[in-house]
Amino acid sequence: MITRDDARAVRLAWAEGEIEVEQQQQPALGLAWEGWRTEPRNRHGEWTRLSGQALLGGLLSRARDDGAGKSSNGASDKEMQASVLGLTQKTSDGVPGMFGRNEHLDFDGKPPRLFDPAADPGLLADIDWNGHMSMSTDVASGIQDGLRHTDQPIAVPGAFTVPLHEMIHATVPAGQKRSTNGDKQAYQDYAQAQIEEGFTELGAIQHAKEFFTTAGIGDRKVLDKGSLEQQQHLADINGEPFVPDLSAHRTMSAMADELNDPARIRQGRAWHRYPAQTAQAFEWASMIAQMRTGKGEDDPATRREIQRVADEVNAVGTAAKLYVMARHVNGDMSPDEEKTVMPVVEASIRDNWKQGAGAQVTFATARTVAAQRLQALRQSERAAA
């Protein structure tokens, strides 16, 4: 039998990517898994997220009790809503600026609607097409607990990247609203939904440190259960009182730096959300960045360019992301040529992304399609002249 303490220890180790857990063990450990569904969700028409990896609710170190409107740390729904609202109010102005100068946040800035994770186990949070955020009480509890206990390490660091992820979804060019700019319709397409989620999560990984700093928690320590248990064990052996030493714990900013690592992103071991989609988005950004710099992925200039490429995609809504990626393929065209060629390139990228083709295959196919259509167009123009 697995006790709650055993499960907590395993969840924390799994959250750090230090161990693997067999799927049949998940229920006993409180880990939740969900694959992509084949039909849109009913509430907002969004695809269920997270493919074959941990949901954040399974990583929480504090299980909820059965009390209505309460989390296990004693927080009421109103207290959790107030904590999340305080976090988003403090950080929302800075999110659009992560991606450019002409973006804004289509977010209503109101307290989130909270829902029980048991009611929708495949969802951590969402932001609807009118800019209102909903959030699992597990996630909200992790945020509330971290902000309330400022004298203690943050137990659920990943909870703080959830509102960042949702606000990146809501970042669109100035003057646009997601309810009317085509994003809602584009998201119903499977490939475009995967592109949206993959690049959004990549953006959350890349900008987590900046977000934590703006939120005022960058220097806060992260709970390291193993380290604390080791310290207590040594104190018991030595017959000394246990005084936690938090100096050995990583800060939130240090953790963000560690997780913003190509190997972790490719393996789905950053914040453990959308692993396949995020890895595919990263491969695209890395490939384009290396083409621009002419240097390898580990070169500092390329690493900066990888983030810049992802930022270009995240600076627009779901409906425009394919266009930005098509510009990565071939941007050397006149406005008239773009009208004819770009839709074909976008369709090529969408089809290959849907089939799970790698970034190189997707890019090469799209470039071939662009070259062929452009050549045919120019030949037609010369013949007409």
N, C-alpha and C positions, 0 to 999 in steps of 0.2 A: 504494500500500500504506500502511495506517495503522499506525504504530509504537505500541508500548505507551505511550510518553510522549505521543504525540498523543491516544491514547484517554483517558489519564488527564486531560489538559487539558480535553478535550471533556466528560468525565463530570463534572468539577468545575464547569465552566461551566453544564452542564445542571442540576446539582444546585441551583445558585443561580437557575435559571429565566432565565438570561441568553441562552440560545440554544434553538432548536428542533432536533430531530433527526428526520429522516425514518425511517419504520419499517423500510425496507429497509436502512438503514445500521446498524441496531442490532447485528446479530451481529458486525460488524467492530469495533464500539466496546465490546463487552462489555455492552450494555444488554439487559435482559430485559423482555419485555412479556407480560402475561397478561390475558385477559378473564375475566369471570365464567363458570364452568362451569355446565352445566345440571343436574348431579347433584352430590350431596354428596361430599366427600372420603371415602375409605375409612377412614383411620386414626382420626379422631375424629368423623367425620360432619359436618365443618364445610365451609362453602362456600369454594372457593378465592378468595383475596382479591386486591384491586388490579385495577381496571378501566382499561385503556388508559393507564397511566402507568408511571413507572419503578419497578422493584423496587430496594430498597436495595442488593442485591448488585451491581447494575449501576453503582452510584455509588461503589463502593469504589475508593480510589486505590492500593490494594495488592492485586494479583491473587494468588490462592492458587497455591502450587506443587503438584506432584504427590506430594509426600511424605505418606505415610499418617499421620494424626494430627498433622499439623503445618500451621500457616499460613505464609504467605510471610514473616511477620515473625519466624519461628522459634519461635512459641509452640506448645506441645503442647496437646492437648485438655484435660488436667488444668489447665494454666495458664489457658487460656481460661475453663474452668468456674469456677475460683477467682476470676477477675476479675469475672465476671458475678455470682457468688454474693455477693462483697463489695459490689457495687453494689446488688443487691436487698436485702441485709441492712441496708444503710445507709439505704435509702429506703422500704422497704415499710411501715414503721409510719406514715409520713406520707401515703401515697397515699389511704387511705380518708378521712382528715381533709380532703382537698381538696373533698369533696362533701357533707359534713355531719358530724353528731356520732354517728349511730347506725349507721354502716357498719363493716364489717370486711373483711379481705382473705382470700378463700378460696384461699390460696396456701400450698403446703407448705414453702416456704423452703429447698428443697434445690437442689443444683447442677443446672443445666439439662442435659437430654439434648441433645447436639449432633448435627446431621445435615449431610451434604454438600449444598450447594445444588443440585448437579447431580441429586440424587435427588428433589428436590421444588422445582423452579425457581420455582413460584408462591408460595412460602411463605418468610417471614422468620423467624417464630417463632409459637408458639401456646402456650396454656395449657389443658391438658385439663380435663375435668369434675371431676377429683379434685384440681385445683390444682397439677399439675406442669408446669413450663415446658420447652418444647423450643425450640432456637434454631439457626439456620443458623451454620455455622462462619465465614461471611463476617461476619455481624453480631457474633458473639462475638469475632472477631479484631479488629474495629474498636474494640470496647470495651476489650479487653485492651491493645491498642496505645496507646490514649489514656490509660489509667490507668498504664501502665508508663513512658511517656516524659513525665514531668511537666515536663520542661524544654523540651518542644517543643509546637507548636500541635497541637490535636486534628484529625486528618486526616479522620475520619468522624463528624462531630457527630450525624448522623441516627441512628447506631447506638444512641446512648444513649436515644433516645425509644422504641425498640422494646420494651424491658422495661417502660417506663412504659405503653405501649399495652396490653400483656398484663396488667399489674396492674390497669389500669382495668377490663378485662374481668372480672377476678376480684373486683371490689368489689361487695359485696351487703349488704343490711341485716343487722344483727347477728342471729345465730342461724340464718342460712340457709346452705345449701351448694348450689353450682350443680348438683351431681349429683342433687339431690332437689327443688329448688325450681321445676322446670319449664323452666329455661333451656335445657337440652339439647334438649328437644322443640321449644321455641319457635324455636331457632336453625335447625332444619331447614326452617322456612318462609322462603322467599326474601325477602319484604318485611321480616320481623323481623330477618333476618340483616343486611340492608342498613342498617336503622335502628341495630342494634347496632354495626356497624363504623363507620358514619358519625359517630355521636355519640361513640364511643370515640376515634376519631382526632381529632375536634374537641376533646375533652377533653385529649388529648395535646398538641395545639397550644397550647391555652389555659394549660396547667399546666406546660409544658416549663421555663420559667424557674424556677418554684418547685422543680421536680424537680432541675434542675441545681444550684441553690443547696444543697439538702439533700444532694446527692451530693458537694458540695465542688468542683464543676468550673465553677461559674457565672462565675468570673473567669478561667478558662483561655482562651487565645487559640484561634481557629479557623484552620486552615490556609487561606491564600489564595495558591494557587500562582502566580496571575498577578502578585501583588504581589512575591513572592519572586523570580520570574524577572526582573521589571523591576529590582529592586534589584541582582541579580547582573549584569544587563546593564550597568547604569550603573557598577558597580564595575569591570567588565572594560574599559569605555571609558576610565575614569579611571585605569586601571592600579593600582587599589587592592585590597586584600584584601577578600573578601566577608564581611561581618559582618551576619547577618540582623537586621533591625530589626522586632521584633514589635509595636512600639507602634501601628503602623497597622492591625493585625489586629483584627477584631471579637472580643469575648468571646463565650462560649457564651450568656450571658444576653442580650447585645445582639442576637445572632442570633435567639434565641427571641422577643424583642420584635418584631423586623423581620418574622418569619414569621407572627406572630399578627396578621395584617392582613386585613381583610375582602376586599380585592381579591385578595390572594394565595390566600386560602382558596377564593374563588369560582372562581379559575382553576386550582386544583389545584397551586399553586406554593408551598405551605408546606413540609411534609416529603415531598411527592410520594407520598403513599399514599392510597388510596381517594378520589380526587379528586371523582368524581361524588357518592358517598355522603356525603362530608364537606360538600360544597357544599350539598346538600339539607338536611342537618342544620343547617348554619349558617343557611340561609334561614328555617327554622322558628324557631330560637332568636332570630334577629334580629326576625322579625315579632312574636313574642310579647313580646319585650322592648320594642319600640316601642309596642305596645298598652298595656303597663304604665306606661311612663314618659310617654307622650304626646309624646315628643321623637324627633328623627331619629336615624339609626343612628350618626352621628359624634359625638353628644353623649356626654360621659364617663359620664353616668348610664346611658345606654342600653348603652354598651359593657360596663359592669359587669353590667348586667342580662342581657345576652346570655350571659355566662359563667354567671350564676346559673341561667338557664333550662337550659343544657346540663348544669350540675351536677345539677339536679333529675332529669334523665333518666338521667345516669350513676350516680346514687346507688342505682339498683336494677338488677337483672339483666335479661337479655334478655326474660324472660317478662312483666315488669312495666312495661317501657318504654312500651308502647302505652297502658296505663292512665294513666301520668303525662301523656302527650301528650293523652289524652282529657280529663284534668282541666284542661289548658291551654285546651281548647275550651269547656268548660262545667263549672265547679266548684260552681255554685250549685244544689245538689240535696240532698234528704234522703237518708239511707242507703237507704231503700226504693226511692226513685226511681233511685238509682245502680245498684241491682241490675238494673233493667230497661233503663235507658238506656245505661249505659256500655259494655256489650258491643257494642251497635249502633254506637256512636261509634268504638270501637276497630276494628271490622271495616271501617268506612268509611275510616279513616286507613290501615289495612293495604292495602286494595284500591287506593287512590289512590297510595300509596307504591310499590306493586309496579308500577304503570303508569308511574311516573316523573313523575307530576303535580307541579307546583310546590307550594311551601308554601302559597301563598295559595289555590290551588284546593283543595288537601287540607283546609285549615282551613275554608274556606267551605262545602264539601260536608259536612264532619263537623258543623259548627254547624247547618246546615239539618236534617240527619238528627236531631240531638239535640233541636232545637226541635220538630220534628214528633212524635217519639216522646214527648217530655215532655208536649206538648199533648194527645196522644191518651190518655196515661196519666191525666192530671189530669181530663180530661173523663170518663173511665171511672169514676174515683173519685167524682166529683161525682154521676154518674148512680146509682152504687151506694148513695150516701148518701141 
